Structures are given as structure tokens and as C-alpha cells.
Amino acid sequence: MTNEAKLEQHTLALLTERGVSIPAIAELVLFLQAKFIPGLDEATAEESVRIVLRKREVQNAVMTGIALDKAAEAGSLEPPLQNIIAEDEGSMAWMRSWRLPSSTCTAPSALPTTATSTG
């Protein structure tokens, strides 16, 4: 197995560990992009998510975000970063909002609605 494949598998495993599924991300993509991309369907959205998750920059961002989230949960970051991430302010809120399985999740309700949700 190539290093690229190992990194992709690791990234997908981290997402799964955090309760984030490819179908749930694809559902959000479909909800957010359908009006801009006529004919976009769930299968195409899911394949696009898989393609994007193969990119090294995206894998690095996912791994970094999850590592920071775990460190914040353990209380091991310095302020103000500890507070920002622990309280889901700004860019980290999306991660906890995607923890429902796709089959129980409708796109509008899957979108981040508060900055203080705790999945």
C-alpha cells in the first residue's frame, strides 16, 4: 500500500472515529450546492467528497482539526485556543455538527445551528 493510500485511510478512519461519514458530508454538499450545480445528485456529491478527501492539503487539515479537537477535549491547549475550540467557536463548529448518521439526518438540520453544540 502506498503512503498516499495509507494517509487517505488514516484520514477516513479519523473522520469515522469522530462520527463523520462520507454520506453525511455528501448530503450537506448536495444541500448547499444543488442550486448552483443543476442535476447534482447524491452519488455525484459523494464521489466529489471522496475525491476532495484524497487531496493532501485536505487530509492535513482534517488531521490537524481532529488533533486540535482531541487536545481541546483533554484540556491540553493554551488559552485562548483551548476556549475557542472547546466552545466550538468559528471554524471548528462544523465537526461536531456532523455526527448523525446520514439515514437519520436531513440536510437543513445537519447544518451547524449553534456555536456551543457538543456532539
PAFI-389445 format. One record per residue: x, y, z of N, C-alpha, C in turn; residue number from 1; residue in one letter. Coordinates in steps of 0.1 Angstrom, whole numbers. Last residue first. Layout:
! residues N
nu: X	nv: Y	nw: Z	cau: X	cav: Y	caw: Z	cu: X	cv: Y	cw: Z	seq: NUM	type: a
...
END
This chain:
! residues 119
nu: -214	nv: 174	nw: 204	cau: -218	cav: 161	caw: 199	cu: -215	cv: 149	cw: 207	seq: 119	type: g
nu: -225	nv: 202	nw: 215	cau: -214	cav: 193	caw: 219	cu: -219	cv: 179	cw: 216	seq: 118	type: t
nu: -228	nv: 236	nw: 204	cau: -232	cav: 222	caw: 204	cu: -221	cv: 213	cw: 208	seq: 117	type: s
nu: -223	nv: 263	nw: 203	cau: -220	cav: 256	caw: 215	cu: -225	cv: 242	cw: 215	seq: 116	type: t
nu: -231	nv: 277	nw: 181	cau: -217	cav: 277	caw: 183	cu: -213	cv: 269	cw: 196	seq: 115	type: a
nu: -257	nv: 262	nw: 162	cau: -252	cav: 270	caw: 173	cu: -237	cv: 268	cw: 174	seq: 114	type: t
nu: -260	nv: 249	nw: 138	cau: -270	cav: 259	caw: 142	cu: -266	cv: 267	cw: 154	seq: 113	type: t
nu: -246	nv: 234	nw: 110	cau: -244	cav: 240	caw: 123	cu: -254	cv: 250	cw: 126	seq: 112	type: p
nu: -269	nv: 212	nw: 93	cau: -261	cav: 224	caw: 93	cu: -258	cv: 229	cw: 107	seq: 111	type: l
nu: -288	nv: 193	nw: 96	cau: -274	cav: 189	caw: 98	cu: -264	cv: 200	cw: 98	seq: 110	type: a
nu: -312	nv: 203	nw: 89	cau: -309	cav: 201	caw: 103	cu: -295	cv: 197	cw: 106	seq: 109	type: s
nu: -309	nv: 203	nw: 61	cau: -311	cav: 216	caw: 68	cu: -308	cv: 214	cw: 83	seq: 108	type: p
nu: -306	nv: 174	nw: 55	cau: -295	cav: 184	caw: 53	cu: -297	cv: 197	cw: 61	seq: 107	type: a
nu: -314	nv: 151	nw: 80	cau: -318	cav: 158	caw: 68	cu: -309	cv: 170	cw: 67	seq: 106	type: t
nu: -305	nv: 119	nw: 92	cau: -301	cav: 133	caw: 91	cu: -307	cv: 140	cw: 79	seq: 105	type: c
nu: -305	nv: 93	nw: 93	cau: -313	cav: 100	caw: 103	cu: -312	cv: 115	cw: 102	seq: 104	type: t
nu: -287	nv: 85	nw: 74	cau: -301	cav: 80	caw: 73	cu: -310	cv: 87	cw: 83	seq: 103	type: s
nu: -262	nv: 95	nw: 82	cau: -269	cav: 101	caw: 71	cu: -284	cv: 97	cw: 70	seq: 102	type: s
nu: -258	nv: 99	nw: 118	cau: -258	cav: 90	caw: 105	cu: -266	cv: 97	cw: 94	seq: 101	type: p
nu: -244	nv: 128	nw: 131	cau: -256	cav: 120	caw: 129	cu: -254	cv: 111	cw: 117	seq: 100	type: l
nu: -223	nv: 147	nw: 133	cau: -222	cav: 134	caw: 140	cu: -234	cv: 125	cw: 139	seq: 99	type: r
nu: -218	nv: 173	nw: 125	cau: -220	cav: 162	caw: 115	cu: -219	cv: 148	cw: 121	seq: 98	type: w
nu: -211	nv: 191	nw: 145	cau: -225	cav: 191	caw: 139	cu: -228	cv: 180	cw: 130	seq: 97	type: s
nu: -185	nv: 189	nw: 150	cau: -194	cav: 183	caw: 160	cu: -208	cv: 183	cw: 154	seq: 96	type: r
nu: -174	nv: 203	nw: 128	cau: -170	cav: 190	caw: 131	cu: -180	cv: 183	cw: 140	seq: 95	type: m
nu: -183	nv: 230	nw: 128	cau: -188	cav: 220	caw: 118	cu: -185	cv: 206	cw: 122	seq: 94	type: w
nu: -168	nv: 244	nw: 147	cau: -182	cav: 240	caw: 150	cu: -187	cv: 230	cw: 140	seq: 93	type: a
nu: -144	nv: 254	nw: 139	cau: -144	cav: 241	caw: 145	cu: -158	cv: 236	cw: 147	seq: 92	type: m
nu: -146	nv: 281	nw: 131	cau: -144	cav: 271	caw: 121	cu: -145	cv: 256	cw: 126	seq: 91	type: s
nu: -164	nv: 295	nw: 158	cau: -159	cav: 296	caw: 144	cu: -157	cv: 283	cw: 137	seq: 90	type: g
nu: -163	nv: 276	nw: 188	cau: -164	cav: 289	caw: 181	cu: -158	cv: 288	cw: 167	seq: 89	type: e
nu: -164	nv: 254	nw: 205	cau: -169	cav: 253	caw: 191	cu: -171	cv: 266	cw: 185	seq: 88	type: d
nu: -153	nv: 254	nw: 230	cau: -166	cav: 260	caw: 229	cu: -172	cv: 260	cw: 215	seq: 87	type: e
nu: -128	nv: 243	nw: 224	cau: -137	cav: 236	caw: 233	cu: -151	cv: 241	cw: 233	seq: 86	type: a
nu: -117	nv: 264	nw: 208	cau: -120	cav: 250	caw: 202	cu: -130	cv: 243	cw: 211	seq: 85	type: i
nu: -116	nv: 286	nw: 225	cau: -122	cav: 287	caw: 212	cu: -126	cv: 273	cw: 207	seq: 84	type: i
nu: -102	nv: 276	nw: 248	cau: -116	cav: 280	caw: 249	cu: -123	cv: 281	cw: 235	seq: 83	type: n
nu: -77	nv: 269	nw: 236	cau: -85	cav: 259	caw: 244	cu: -99	cv: 263	cw: 244	seq: 82	type: q
nu: -68	nv: 295	nw: 226	cau: -72	cav: 284	caw: 217	cu: -80	cv: 273	cw: 224	seq: 81	type: l
nu: -60	nv: 314	nw: 243	cau: -74	cav: 313	caw: 242	cu: -78	cv: 302	cw: 233	seq: 80	type: p
nu: -48	nv: 288	nw: 265	cau: -58	cav: 298	caw: 262	cu: -52	cv: 308	cw: 252	seq: 79	type: p
nu: -34	nv: 258	nw: 253	cau: -33	cav: 270	caw: 260	cu: -44	cv: 280	cw: 256	seq: 78	type: e
nu: -47	nv: 224	nw: 256	cau: -43	cav: 236	caw: 248	cu: -42	cv: 248	cw: 257	seq: 77	type: l
nu: -58	nv: 203	nw: 270	cau: -43	cav: 204	caw: 270	cu: -38	cv: 215	cw: 261	seq: 76	type: s
nu: -83	nv: 192	nw: 274	cau: -79	cav: 204	caw: 281	cu: -64	cv: 207	cw: 281	seq: 75	type: g
nu: -92	nv: 171	nw: 259	cau: -84	cav: 167	caw: 270	cu: -80	cv: 179	cw: 279	seq: 74	type: a
nu: -105	nv: 186	nw: 240	cau: -113	cav: 178	caw: 248	cu: -105	cv: 173	cw: 261	seq: 73	type: e
nu: -83	nv: 197	nw: 228	cau: -92	cav: 206	caw: 235	cu: -101	cv: 198	cw: 244	seq: 72	type: a
nu: -72	nv: 174	nw: 216	cau: -64	cav: 181	caw: 226	cu: -73	cv: 191	cw: 234	seq: 71	type: a
nu: -93	nv: 169	nw: 198	cau: -90	cav: 159	caw: 208	cu: -82	cv: 166	cw: 219	seq: 70	type: k
nu: -91	nv: 192	nw: 181	cau: -103	cav: 189	caw: 188	cu: -101	cv: 179	cw: 200	seq: 69	type: d
nu: -65	nv: 189	nw: 171	cau: -68	cav: 200	caw: 180	cu: -81	cv: 198	cw: 188	seq: 68	type: l
nu: -69	nv: 166	nw: 156	cau: -59	cav: 166	caw: 167	cu: -62	cv: 177	cw: 176	seq: 67	type: a
nu: -88	nv: 175	nw: 138	cau: -92	cav: 165	caw: 147	cu: -82	cv: 164	cw: 159	seq: 66	type: i
nu: -73	nv: 194	nw: 124	cau: -85	cav: 198	caw: 131	cu: -89	cv: 188	cw: 141	seq: 65	type: g
nu: -53	nv: 178	nw: 113	cau: -49	cav: 189	caw: 123	cu: -62	cv: 193	cw: 131	seq: 64	type: t
nu: -67	nv: 161	nw: 97	cau: -59	cav: 156	caw: 108	cu: -56	cv: 166	cw: 118	seq: 63	type: m
nu: -78	nv: 180	nw: 79	cau: -87	cav: 171	caw: 87	cu: -79	cv: 166	cw: 99	seq: 62	type: v
nu: -55	nv: 191	nw: 68	cau: -65	cav: 200	caw: 75	cu: -74	cv: 191	cw: 84	seq: 61	type: a
nu: -44	nv: 169	nw: 55	cau: -36	cav: 176	caw: 66	cu: -46	cv: 185	cw: 74	seq: 60	type: n
nu: -64	nv: 164	nw: 37	cau: -61	cav: 154	caw: 47	cu: -53	cv: 160	cw: 59	seq: 59	type: q
nu: -62	nv: 187	nw: 21	cau: -74	cav: 184	caw: 29	cu: -72	cv: 174	cw: 40	seq: 58	type: v
nu: -37	nv: 184	nw: 11	cau: -39	cav: 195	caw: 19	cu: -52	cv: 193	cw: 27	seq: 57	type: e
nu: -39	nv: 159	nw: -4	cau: -30	cav: 160	caw: 8	cu: -34	cv: 172	cw: 17	seq: 56	type: r
nu: -70	nv: 146	nw: -14	cau: -60	cav: 157	caw: -16	cu: -52	cv: 159	cw: -3	seq: 55	type: k
nu: -90	nv: 129	nw: -10	cau: -78	cav: 123	caw: -14	cu: -66	cv: 134	cw: -15	seq: 54	type: r
nu: -113	nv: 144	nw: -4	cau: -106	cav: 138	caw: 7	cu: -93	cv: 131	cw: 3	seq: 53	type: l
nu: -121	nv: 150	nw: -31	cau: -115	cav: 160	caw: -23	cu: -107	cv: 155	cw: -11	seq: 52	type: v
nu: -131	nv: 124	nw: -37	cau: -120	cav: 130	caw: -45	cu: -113	cv: 141	cw: -37	seq: 51	type: i
nu: -152	nv: 122	nw: -19	cau: -141	cav: 112	caw: -18	cu: -129	cv: 118	cw: -26	seq: 50	type: r
nu: -168	nv: 143	nw: -28	cau: -163	cav: 143	caw: -14	cu: -151	cv: 134	cw: -13	seq: 49	type: v
nu: -175	nv: 133	nw: -53	cau: -168	cav: 145	caw: -52	cu: -161	cv: 147	cw: -38	seq: 48	type: s
nu: -191	nv: 111	nw: -45	cau: -178	cav: 109	caw: -53	cu: -169	cv: 121	cw: -52	seq: 47	type: e
nu: -212	nv: 125	nw: -33	cau: -204	cav: 116	caw: -25	cu: -191	cv: 113	cw: -32	seq: 46	type: e
nu: -223	nv: 139	nw: -55	cau: -218	cav: 146	caw: -44	cu: -208	cv: 138	cw: -35	seq: 45	type: a
nu: -231	nv: 117	nw: -71	cau: -221	cav: 126	caw: -76	cu: -214	cv: 134	cw: -64	seq: 44	type: t
nu: -251	nv: 107	nw: -54	cau: -239	cav: 98	caw: -58	cu: -228	cv: 107	cw: -63	seq: 43	type: a
nu: -269	nv: 128	nw: -52	cau: -262	cav: 123	caw: -40	cu: -250	cv: 115	cw: -44	seq: 42	type: e
nu: -266	nv: 151	nw: -80	cau: -273	cav: 141	caw: -72	cu: -264	cv: 136	cw: -61	seq: 41	type: d
nu: -271	nv: 180	nw: -99	cau: -263	cav: 173	caw: -89	cu: -271	cv: 163	cw: -81	seq: 40	type: l
nu: -287	nv: 194	nw: -116	cau: -285	cav: 179	caw: -118	cu: -276	cv: 172	cw: -108	seq: 39	type: g
nu: -269	nv: 224	nw: -114	cau: -281	cav: 217	caw: -118	cu: -278	cv: 202	cw: -121	seq: 38	type: p
nu: -254	nv: 239	nw: -90	cau: -250	cav: 228	caw: -99	cu: -262	cv: 220	cw: -103	seq: 37	type: i
nu: -267	nv: 256	nw: -73	cau: -256	cav: 262	caw: -82	cu: -251	cv: 252	cw: -92	seq: 36	type: f
nu: -285	nv: 242	nw: -58	cau: -290	cav: 254	caw: -66	cu: -279	cv: 260	cw: -75	seq: 35	type: k
nu: -268	nv: 223	nw: -46	cau: -278	cav: 219	caw: -57	cu: -283	cv: 231	cw: -65	seq: 34	type: a
nu: -250	nv: 229	nw: -25	cau: -246	cav: 232	caw: -39	cu: -257	cv: 229	cw: -50	seq: 33	type: q
nu: -261	nv: 223	nw: 0	cau: -255	cav: 236	caw: -2	cu: -252	cv: 239	cw: -17	seq: 32	type: l
nu: -271	nv: 197	nw: -4	cau: -280	cav: 207	caw: 1	cu: -274	cv: 221	cw: -2	seq: 31	type: f
nu: -248	nv: 184	nw: -12	cau: -259	cav: 184	caw: -21	cu: -269	cv: 195	cw: -17	seq: 30	type: l
nu: -232	nv: 187	nw: 10	cau: -227	cav: 192	caw: -2	cu: -239	cv: 194	cw: -12	seq: 29	type: v
nu: -247	nv: 172	nw: 29	cau: -246	cav: 187	caw: 31	cu: -241	cv: 193	cw: 18	seq: 28	type: l
nu: -244	nv: 147	nw: 17	cau: -257	cav: 152	caw: 19	cu: -257	cv: 168	cw: 21	seq: 27	type: e
nu: -216	nv: 144	nw: 20	cau: -222	cav: 145	caw: 6	cu: -236	cv: 151	cw: 7	seq: 26	type: a
nu: -215	nv: 141	nw: 48	cau: -208	cav: 152	caw: 41	cu: -214	cv: 154	cw: 27	seq: 25	type: i
nu: -229	nv: 117	nw: 50	cau: -234	cav: 129	caw: 57	cu: -228	cv: 141	cw: 51	seq: 24	type: a
nu: -213	nv: 99	nw: 35	cau: -226	cav: 102	caw: 30	cu: -232	cv: 114	cw: 37	seq: 23	type: p
nu: -189	nv: 99	nw: 51	cau: -189	cav: 105	caw: 38	cu: -203	cv: 108	cw: 33	seq: 22	type: i
nu: -194	nv: 109	nw: 86	cau: -195	cav: 99	caw: 75	cu: -194	cv: 106	cw: 61	seq: 21	type: s
nu: -181	nv: 112	nw: 117	cau: -184	cav: 120	caw: 105	cu: -183	cv: 109	cw: 93	seq: 20	type: v
nu: -173	nv: 103	nw: 142	cau: -187	cav: 102	caw: 138	cu: -191	cv: 109	cw: 126	seq: 19	type: g
nu: -147	nv: 101	nw: 147	cau: -153	cav: 113	caw: 152	cu: -168	cv: 113	cw: 149	seq: 18	type: r
nu: -140	nv: 78	nw: 133	cau: -139	cav: 78	caw: 148	cu: -146	cv: 90	cw: 154	seq: 17	type: e
nu: -143	nv: 88	nw: 107	cau: -153	cav: 78	caw: 112	cu: -153	cv: 77	cw: 128	seq: 16	type: t
nu: -121	nv: 105	nw: 106	cau: -134	cav: 110	caw: 105	cu: -145	cv: 101	cw: 110	seq: 15	type: l
nu: -101	nv: 86	nw: 110	cau: -102	cav: 96	caw: 119	cu: -116	cv: 103	cw: 118	seq: 14	type: l
nu: -104	nv: 70	nw: 86	cau: -106	cav: 64	caw: 100	cu: -108	cv: 75	cw: 110	seq: 13	type: a
nu: -98	nv: 89	nw: 67	cau: -111	cav: 84	caw: 67	cu: -114	cv: 77	cw: 81	seq: 12	type: l
nu: -71	nv: 92	nw: 73	cau: -80	cav: 104	caw: 74	cu: -94	cv: 99	cw: 75	seq: 11	type: t
nu: -61	nv: 66	nw: 68	cau: -60	cav: 72	caw: 82	cu: -70	cv: 84	cw: 83	seq: 10	type: h
nu: -66	nv: 64	nw: 41	cau: -73	cav: 55	caw: 50	cu: -72	cv: 61	cw: 64	seq: 9	type: q
nu: -48	nv: 84	nw: 32	cau: -62	cav: 85	caw: 29	cu: -70	cv: 76	cw: 39	seq: 8	type: e
nu: -24	nv: 73	nw: 41	cau: -28	cav: 86	caw: 46	cu: -43	cv: 88	cw: 44	seq: 7	type: l
nu: -23	nv: 50	nw: 25	cau: -23	cav: 49	caw: 40	cu: -28	cv: 62	cw: 46	seq: 6	type: k
nu: -22	nv: 61	nw: -1	cau: -33	cav: 53	caw: 3	cu: -34	cv: 52	cw: 18	seq: 5	type: a
nu: 3	nv: 74	nw: 1	cau: -9	cav: 82	caw: -2	cu: -21	cv: 74	cw: 2	seq: 4	type: e
nu: 20	nv: 52	nw: 5	cau: 19	cav: 62	caw: 16	cu: 6	cv: 70	cw: 14	seq: 3	type: n
nu: 6	nv: 22	nw: -8	cau: 14	cav: 34	caw: -10	cu: 11	cv: 43	cw: 3	seq: 2	type: t
nu: 8	nv: -12	nw: 0	cau: 0	cav: 0	caw: 0	cu: 9	cv: 12	cw: 0	seq: 1	type: m
END
